[in-house]
Amino acid sequence: MTNSDIDVKCKIVETLVQTRITGGKKISVDQLLNYSVRDSDAGRARKLLNDEMIPQNQASIERYGGGHRENVRLG
């Protein structure tokens, strides 16, 4: 993992904390990425979120909702 990966992960978590997306509140992955990272980093951020942060329960980020919806929140 490179420093840029860590920076992207920190920006994602920082955005969730600052906007208070916890409990019953949720945010779509697209909105989260638009708020937290530059457009050039969005693809890498989505990959990190879906492949590392959610499955490994890093920073207590969890999927919310079911089906085709891609919503996340802090657990």
Backbone as XML, in Angstrom:
<?xml version="1.0"?>
<chain id="A" units="angstrom">
  <residue number="1" name="MET">
    <atom name="N" x="0.852" y="-1.178" z="0.000"/>
    <atom name="CA" x="0.000" y="0.000" z="0.000"/>
    <atom name="C" x="0.892" y="1.232" z="0.000"/>
  </residue>
  <residue number="2" name="THR">
    <atom name="N" x="0.587" y="2.124" z="-0.885"/>
    <atom name="CA" x="1.383" y="3.341" z="-1.012"/>
    <atom name="C" x="0.802" y="4.456" z="-0.144"/>
  </residue>
  <residue number="3" name="ASN">
    <atom name="N" x="1.577" y="5.500" z="-0.020"/>
    <atom name="CA" x="1.108" y="6.649" z="0.751"/>
    <atom name="C" x="-0.119" y="7.278" z="0.118"/>
  </residue>
  <residue number="4" name="SER">
    <atom name="N" x="-0.207" y="7.250" z="-1.205"/>
    <atom name="CA" x="-1.381" y="7.836" z="-1.857"/>
    <atom name="C" x="-2.639" y="7.029" z="-1.531"/>
  </residue>
  <residue number="5" name="ASP">
    <atom name="N" x="-2.507" y="5.695" z="-1.396"/>
    <atom name="CA" x="-3.652" y="4.872" z="-0.994"/>
    <atom name="C" x="-4.111" y="5.238" z="0.407"/>
  </residue>
  <residue number="6" name="ILE">
    <atom name="N" x="-3.186" y="5.437" z="1.284"/>
    <atom name="CA" x="-3.519" y="5.814" z="2.654"/>
    <atom name="C" x="-4.185" y="7.193" z="2.682"/>
  </residue>
  <residue number="7" name="ASP">
    <atom name="N" x="-3.673" y="8.116" z="1.891"/>
    <atom name="CA" x="-4.269" y="9.451" z="1.809"/>
    <atom name="C" x="-5.709" y="9.391" z="1.313"/>
  </residue>
  <residue number="8" name="VAL">
    <atom name="N" x="-5.957" y="8.559" z="0.297"/>
    <atom name="CA" x="-7.310" y="8.432" z="-0.249"/>
    <atom name="C" x="-8.235" y="7.837" z="0.801"/>
  </residue>
  <residue number="9" name="LYS">
    <atom name="N" x="-7.786" y="6.815" z="1.507"/>
    <atom name="CA" x="-8.607" y="6.198" z="2.557"/>
    <atom name="C" x="-8.922" y="7.216" z="3.654"/>
  </residue>
  <residue number="10" name="CYS">
    <atom name="N" x="-7.936" y="8.008" z="4.029"/>
    <atom name="CA" x="-8.144" y="9.015" z="5.071"/>
    <atom name="C" x="-9.136" y="10.080" z="4.627"/>
  </residue>
  <residue number="11" name="LYS">
    <atom name="N" x="-9.077" y="10.475" z="3.365"/>
    <atom name="CA" x="-10.023" y="11.468" z="2.853"/>
    <atom name="C" x="-11.448" y="10.928" z="2.876"/>
  </residue>
  <residue number="12" name="ILE">
    <atom name="N" x="-11.608" y="9.644" z="2.546"/>
    <atom name="CA" x="-12.933" y="9.029" z="2.564"/>
    <atom name="C" x="-13.495" y="9.024" z="3.978"/>
  </residue>
  <residue number="13" name="VAL">
    <atom name="N" x="-12.692" y="8.574" z="4.936"/>
    <atom name="CA" x="-13.145" y="8.505" z="6.333"/>
    <atom name="C" x="-13.386" y="9.909" z="6.878"/>
  </residue>
  <residue number="14" name="GLU">
    <atom name="N" x="-12.514" y="10.837" z="6.550"/>
    <atom name="CA" x="-12.673" y="12.221" z="7.011"/>
    <atom name="C" x="-13.989" y="12.812" z="6.515"/>
  </residue>
  <residue number="15" name="THR">
    <atom name="N" x="-14.347" y="12.530" z="5.273"/>
    <atom name="CA" x="-15.606" y="13.031" z="4.720"/>
    <atom name="C" x="-16.799" y="12.435" z="5.461"/>
  </residue>
  <residue number="16" name="LEU">
    <atom name="N" x="-16.748" y="11.141" z="5.754"/>
    <atom name="CA" x="-17.842" y="10.500" z="6.487"/>
    <atom name="C" x="-17.996" y="11.089" z="7.888"/>
  </residue>
  <residue number="17" name="VAL">
    <atom name="N" x="-16.879" y="11.370" z="8.539"/>
    <atom name="CA" x="-16.929" y="11.923" z="9.893"/>
    <atom name="C" x="-17.431" y="13.371" z="9.865"/>
  </residue>
  <residue number="18" name="GLN">
    <atom name="N" x="-16.917" y="14.176" z="8.949"/>
    <atom name="CA" x="-17.307" y="15.585" z="8.901"/>
    <atom name="C" x="-18.772" y="15.770" z="8.534"/>
  </residue>
  <residue number="19" name="THR">
    <atom name="N" x="-19.306" y="14.903" z="7.679"/>
    <atom name="CA" x="-20.704" y="15.032" z="7.286"/>
    <atom name="C" x="-21.631" y="14.214" z="8.182"/>
  </residue>
  <residue number="20" name="ARG">
    <atom name="N" x="-21.064" y="13.570" z="9.190"/>
    <atom name="CA" x="-21.815" y="12.814" z="10.205"/>
    <atom name="C" x="-22.721" y="11.745" z="9.597"/>
  </residue>
  <residue number="21" name="ILE">
    <atom name="N" x="-22.126" y="10.907" z="8.754"/>
    <atom name="CA" x="-22.865" y="9.813" z="8.131"/>
    <atom name="C" x="-22.732" y="8.592" z="9.039"/>
  </residue>
  <residue number="22" name="THR">
    <atom name="N" x="-23.543" y="8.530" z="10.069"/>
    <atom name="CA" x="-23.523" y="7.424" z="11.027"/>
    <atom name="C" x="-24.947" y="7.012" z="11.331"/>
  </residue>
  <residue number="23" name="GLY">
    <atom name="N" x="-25.078" y="5.871" z="11.979"/>
    <atom name="CA" x="-26.396" y="5.416" z="12.403"/>
    <atom name="C" x="-27.339" y="5.200" z="11.248"/>
  </residue>
  <residue number="24" name="GLY">
    <atom name="N" x="-28.479" y="5.876" z="11.255"/>
    <atom name="CA" x="-29.481" y="5.713" z="10.218"/>
    <atom name="C" x="-29.193" y="6.497" z="8.957"/>
  </residue>
  <residue number="25" name="LYS">
    <atom name="N" x="-28.208" y="7.378" z="8.984"/>
    <atom name="CA" x="-27.870" y="8.152" z="7.796"/>
    <atom name="C" x="-26.990" y="7.319" z="6.876"/>
  </residue>
  <residue number="26" name="LYS">
    <atom name="N" x="-27.098" y="7.590" z="5.590"/>
    <atom name="CA" x="-26.291" y="6.877" z="4.617"/>
    <atom name="C" x="-25.943" y="7.809" z="3.480"/>
  </residue>
  <residue number="27" name="ILE">
    <atom name="N" x="-24.963" y="7.409" z="2.687"/>
    <atom name="CA" x="-24.554" y="8.186" z="1.524"/>
    <atom name="C" x="-24.201" y="7.198" z="0.425"/>
  </residue>
  <residue number="28" name="SER">
    <atom name="N" x="-24.514" y="7.550" z="-0.797"/>
    <atom name="CA" x="-24.152" y="6.655" z="-1.898"/>
    <atom name="C" x="-22.645" y="6.746" z="-2.129"/>
  </residue>
  <residue number="29" name="VAL">
    <atom name="N" x="-22.100" y="5.687" z="-2.679"/>
    <atom name="CA" x="-20.666" y="5.649" z="-2.944"/>
    <atom name="C" x="-20.286" y="6.756" z="-3.921"/>
  </residue>
  <residue number="30" name="ASP">
    <atom name="N" x="-21.109" y="6.997" z="-4.929"/>
    <atom name="CA" x="-20.816" y="8.056" z="-5.901"/>
    <atom name="C" x="-20.746" y="9.426" z="-5.241"/>
  </residue>
  <residue number="31" name="GLN">
    <atom name="N" x="-21.704" y="9.735" z="-4.374"/>
    <atom name="CA" x="-21.685" y="11.021" z="-3.674"/>
    <atom name="C" x="-20.474" y="11.126" z="-2.763"/>
  </residue>
  <residue number="32" name="LEU">
    <atom name="N" x="-20.162" y="10.060" z="-2.066"/>
    <atom name="CA" x="-19.014" y="10.064" z="-1.165"/>
    <atom name="C" x="-17.734" y="10.358" z="-1.926"/>
  </residue>
  <residue number="33" name="LEU">
    <atom name="N" x="-17.557" y="9.705" z="-3.056"/>
    <atom name="CA" x="-16.347" y="9.920" z="-3.841"/>
    <atom name="C" x="-16.305" y="11.325" z="-4.430"/>
  </residue>
  <residue number="34" name="ASN">
    <atom name="N" x="-17.463" y="11.869" z="-4.824"/>
    <atom name="CA" x="-17.498" y="13.238" z="-5.345"/>
    <atom name="C" x="-17.105" y="14.257" z="-4.275"/>
  </residue>
  <residue number="35" name="TYR">
    <atom name="N" x="-17.523" y="14.019" z="-3.042"/>
    <atom name="CA" x="-17.208" y="14.938" z="-1.945"/>
    <atom name="C" x="-15.773" y="14.804" z="-1.459"/>
  </residue>
  <residue number="36" name="SER">
    <atom name="N" x="-15.211" y="13.596" z="-1.513"/>
    <atom name="CA" x="-13.957" y="13.358" z="-0.807"/>
    <atom name="C" x="-12.698" y="13.399" z="-1.665"/>
  </residue>
  <residue number="37" name="VAL">
    <atom name="N" x="-12.751" y="12.928" z="-2.907"/>
    <atom name="CA" x="-11.519" y="12.841" z="-3.702"/>
    <atom name="C" x="-11.685" y="13.548" z="-5.042"/>
  </residue>
  <residue number="38" name="ARG">
    <atom name="N" x="-10.551" y="13.836" z="-5.671"/>
    <atom name="CA" x="-10.571" y="14.435" z="-6.998"/>
    <atom name="C" x="-11.095" y="13.422" z="-8.012"/>
  </residue>
  <residue number="39" name="ASP">
    <atom name="N" x="-11.553" y="13.910" z="-9.142"/>
    <atom name="CA" x="-12.064" y="13.026" z="-10.185"/>
    <atom name="C" x="-11.000" y="12.048" z="-10.671"/>
  </residue>
  <residue number="40" name="SER">
    <atom name="N" x="-9.760" y="12.465" z="-10.708"/>
    <atom name="CA" x="-8.692" y="11.595" z="-11.182"/>
    <atom name="C" x="-8.409" y="10.451" z="-10.210"/>
  </residue>
  <residue number="41" name="ASP">
    <atom name="N" x="-8.781" y="10.612" z="-8.950"/>
    <atom name="CA" x="-8.567" y="9.566" z="-7.944"/>
    <atom name="C" x="-9.818" y="8.737" z="-7.669"/>
  </residue>
  <residue number="42" name="ALA">
    <atom name="N" x="-10.921" y="9.047" z="-8.308"/>
    <atom name="CA" x="-12.193" y="8.396" z="-7.993"/>
    <atom name="C" x="-12.172" y="6.901" z="-8.282"/>
  </residue>
  <residue number="43" name="GLY">
    <atom name="N" x="-11.570" y="6.489" z="-9.375"/>
    <atom name="CA" x="-11.509" y="5.063" z="-9.702"/>
    <atom name="C" x="-10.712" y="4.286" z="-8.679"/>
  </residue>
  <residue number="44" name="ARG">
    <atom name="N" x="-9.569" y="4.819" z="-8.301"/>
    <atom name="CA" x="-8.737" y="4.159" z="-7.286"/>
    <atom name="C" x="-9.456" y="4.150" z="-5.941"/>
  </residue>
  <residue number="45" name="ALA">
    <atom name="N" x="-10.131" y="5.232" z="-5.603"/>
    <atom name="CA" x="-10.856" y="5.307" z="-4.335"/>
    <atom name="C" x="-11.986" y="4.283" z="-4.292"/>
  </residue>
  <residue number="46" name="ARG">
    <atom name="N" x="-12.715" y="4.126" z="-5.399"/>
    <atom name="CA" x="-13.800" y="3.137" z="-5.455"/>
    <atom name="C" x="-13.244" y="1.725" z="-5.266"/>
  </residue>
  <residue number="47" name="LYS">
    <atom name="N" x="-12.108" y="1.444" z="-5.900"/>
    <atom name="CA" x="-11.484" y="0.125" z="-5.772"/>
    <atom name="C" x="-11.043" y="-0.123" z="-4.329"/>
  </residue>
  <residue number="48" name="LEU">
    <atom name="N" x="-10.423" y="0.867" z="-3.704"/>
    <atom name="CA" x="-10.001" y="0.726" z="-2.311"/>
    <atom name="C" x="-11.203" y="0.526" z="-1.391"/>
  </residue>
  <residue number="49" name="LEU">
    <atom name="N" x="-12.257" y="1.270" z="-1.633"/>
    <atom name="CA" x="-13.456" y="1.175" z="-0.800"/>
    <atom name="C" x="-14.095" y="-0.200" z="-0.916"/>
  </residue>
  <residue number="50" name="ASN">
    <atom name="N" x="-14.280" y="-0.687" z="-2.145"/>
    <atom name="CA" x="-14.967" y="-1.953" z="-2.363"/>
    <atom name="C" x="-14.110" y="-3.179" z="-2.086"/>
  </residue>
  <residue number="51" name="ASP">
    <atom name="N" x="-12.796" y="-3.099" z="-2.322"/>
    <atom name="CA" x="-11.933" y="-4.270" z="-2.177"/>
    <atom name="C" x="-11.255" y="-4.378" z="-0.821"/>
  </residue>
  <residue number="52" name="GLU">
    <atom name="N" x="-11.016" y="-3.247" z="-0.161"/>
    <atom name="CA" x="-10.276" y="-3.289" z="1.096"/>
    <atom name="C" x="-11.065" y="-2.771" z="2.293"/>
  </residue>
  <residue number="53" name="MET">
    <atom name="N" x="-11.607" y="-1.573" z="2.167"/>
    <atom name="CA" x="-12.177" y="-0.918" z="3.335"/>
    <atom name="C" x="-13.458" y="-1.593" z="3.829"/>
  </residue>
  <residue number="54" name="ILE">
    <atom name="N" x="-14.372" y="-1.938" z="2.940"/>
    <atom name="CA" x="-15.633" y="-2.544" z="3.366"/>
    <atom name="C" x="-15.450" y="-4.015" z="3.764"/>
  </residue>
  <residue number="55" name="PRO">
    <atom name="N" x="-14.814" y="-4.859" z="2.936"/>
    <atom name="CA" x="-14.686" y="-6.271" z="3.331"/>
    <atom name="C" x="-13.851" y="-6.490" z="4.595"/>
  </residue>
  <residue number="56" name="GLN">
    <atom name="N" x="-12.824" y="-5.687" z="4.787"/>
    <atom name="CA" x="-11.952" y="-5.842" z="5.950"/>
    <atom name="C" x="-12.419" y="-5.023" z="7.140"/>
  </residue>
  <residue number="57" name="ASN">
    <atom name="N" x="-13.546" y="-4.344" z="7.002"/>
    <atom name="CA" x="-14.142" y="-3.511" z="8.051"/>
    <atom name="C" x="-13.157" y="-2.462" z="8.573"/>
  </residue>
  <residue number="58" name="GLN">
    <atom name="N" x="-12.421" y="-1.882" z="7.643"/>
    <atom name="CA" x="-11.486" y="-0.827" z="8.021"/>
    <atom name="C" x="-12.266" y="0.442" z="8.314"/>
  </residue>
  <residue number="59" name="ALA">
    <atom name="N" x="-11.927" y="1.108" z="9.366"/>
    <atom name="CA" x="-12.543" y="2.368" z="9.784"/>
    <atom name="C" x="-14.036" y="2.219" z="10.029"/>
  </residue>
  <residue number="60" name="SER">
    <atom name="N" x="-14.491" y="0.995" z="10.248"/>
    <atom name="CA" x="-15.885" y="0.708" z="10.576"/>
    <atom name="C" x="-16.863" y="1.177" z="9.501"/>
  </residue>
  <residue number="61" name="ILE">
    <atom name="N" x="-16.452" y="1.111" z="8.239"/>
    <atom name="CA" x="-17.338" y="1.458" z="7.126"/>
    <atom name="C" x="-18.125" y="0.221" z="6.745"/>
  </residue>
  <residue number="62" name="GLU">
    <atom name="N" x="-19.425" y="0.372" z="6.587"/>
    <atom name="CA" x="-20.265" y="-0.771" z="6.245"/>
    <atom name="C" x="-21.244" y="-0.393" z="5.143"/>
  </residue>
  <residue number="63" name="ARG">
    <atom name="N" x="-21.639" y="-1.404" z="4.383"/>
    <atom name="CA" x="-22.671" y="-1.219" z="3.365"/>
    <atom name="C" x="-24.015" y="-1.084" z="4.064"/>
  </residue>
  <residue number="64" name="TYR">
    <atom name="N" x="-24.903" y="-0.324" z="3.471"/>
    <atom name="CA" x="-26.224" y="-0.114" z="4.043"/>
    <atom name="C" x="-27.232" y="-0.205" z="2.914"/>
  </residue>
  <residue number="65" name="GLY">
    <atom name="N" x="-28.295" y="-0.914" z="3.144"/>
    <atom name="CA" x="-29.285" y="-1.116" z="2.094"/>
    <atom name="C" x="-29.006" y="-2.429" z="1.391"/>
  </residue>
  <residue number="66" name="GLY">
    <atom name="N" x="-29.834" y="-2.760" z="0.465"/>
    <atom name="CA" x="-29.641" y="-4.018" z="-0.232"/>
    <atom name="C" x="-29.823" y="-3.864" z="-1.721"/>
  </residue>
  <residue number="67" name="GLY">
    <atom name="N" x="-29.734" y="-4.983" z="-2.396"/>
    <atom name="CA" x="-29.939" y="-4.980" z="-3.828"/>
    <atom name="C" x="-28.834" y="-4.253" z="-4.555"/>
  </residue>
  <residue number="68" name="HIS">
    <atom name="N" x="-29.205" y="-3.465" z="-5.540"/>
    <atom name="CA" x="-28.240" y="-2.781" z="-6.374"/>
    <atom name="C" x="-27.747" y="-1.454" z="-5.781"/>
  </residue>
  <residue number="69" name="ARG">
    <atom name="N" x="-28.338" y="-1.035" z="-4.677"/>
    <atom name="CA" x="-27.944" y="0.243" z="-4.073"/>
    <atom name="C" x="-26.541" y="0.135" z="-3.483"/>
  </residue>
  <residue number="70" name="GLU">
    <atom name="N" x="-25.754" y="1.155" z="-3.698"/>
    <atom name="CA" x="-24.411" y="1.205" z="-3.143"/>
    <atom name="C" x="-24.351" y="2.326" z="-2.120"/>
  </residue>
  <residue number="71" name="ASN">
    <atom name="N" x="-24.853" y="2.080" z="-0.931"/>
    <atom name="CA" x="-24.835" y="3.065" z="0.146"/>
    <atom name="C" x="-23.862" y="2.596" z="1.219"/>
  </residue>
  <residue number="72" name="VAL">
    <atom name="N" x="-23.204" y="3.536" z="1.855"/>
    <atom name="CA" x="-22.282" y="3.231" z="2.941"/>
    <atom name="C" x="-22.550" y="4.163" z="4.114"/>
  </residue>
  <residue number="73" name="ARG">
    <atom name="N" x="-22.041" y="3.778" z="5.271"/>
    <atom name="CA" x="-22.115" y="4.598" z="6.466"/>
    <atom name="C" x="-21.045" y="4.117" z="7.438"/>
  </residue>
  <residue number="74" name="LEU">
    <atom name="N" x="-20.808" y="4.904" z="8.452"/>
    <atom name="CA" x="-19.914" y="4.487" z="9.537"/>
    <atom name="C" x="-20.723" y="3.662" z="10.509"/>
  </residue>
  <residue number="75" name="GLY">
    <atom name="N" x="-20.175" y="2.539" z="10.923"/>
    <atom name="CA" x="-20.887" y="1.634" z="11.832"/>
    <atom name="C" x="-20.872" y="2.101" z="13.246"/>
  </residue>
</chain>
